[in-house]
Amino acid sequence: MNKPIYHVGWAAHWNDGRHVVEWESELPFSQLPDQDKIDAVAIVYGPKHWVIRGKTGYFAGKSASITFPQGAFAVESCFIGYWEGGKKVKFSVNLKTGEPDLSYTEGG
């Protein structure tokens, strides 16, 4: 039996109807055009997704670790977020467990 194909990563939606998903994009999120016109971002983890709408200053990325001495590189989580009132609001999903986490950080 074939397993369904699940995607993991960010998705961006513009107020003019355009959208881009990480697994089809050739650009990192930080280089997407017209960032001031993005009206929603999402994290997709298989059949689950979490959406942030109506904010500004969006960002997206991944957190990873490197083990020593092997030098193995492992992506541990994907995240999306936005800046609001000098705080970085970040929503991440643990890639091993699928568990979400929302955090607020002062400044950078």
Sequence and secondary structure as in RCSB ss.txt:
>XXXX:A:sequence
MNKPIYHVGWAAHWNDGRHVVEWESELPFSQLPDQDKIDAVAIVYGPKHWVIRGKTGYFAGKSASITFPQGAFAV
ESCFIGYWEGGKKVKFSVNLKTGEPDLSYTEGG
>XXXX:A:secstr
       EEEEEEETTS EEEGGG SS GGG S GGGEEEEEEEETTEEEEEES SSEEEEEEEEEETTTTEEEE
EEEEEEEEETTEEEEEEEETTT  EEEEEEE  
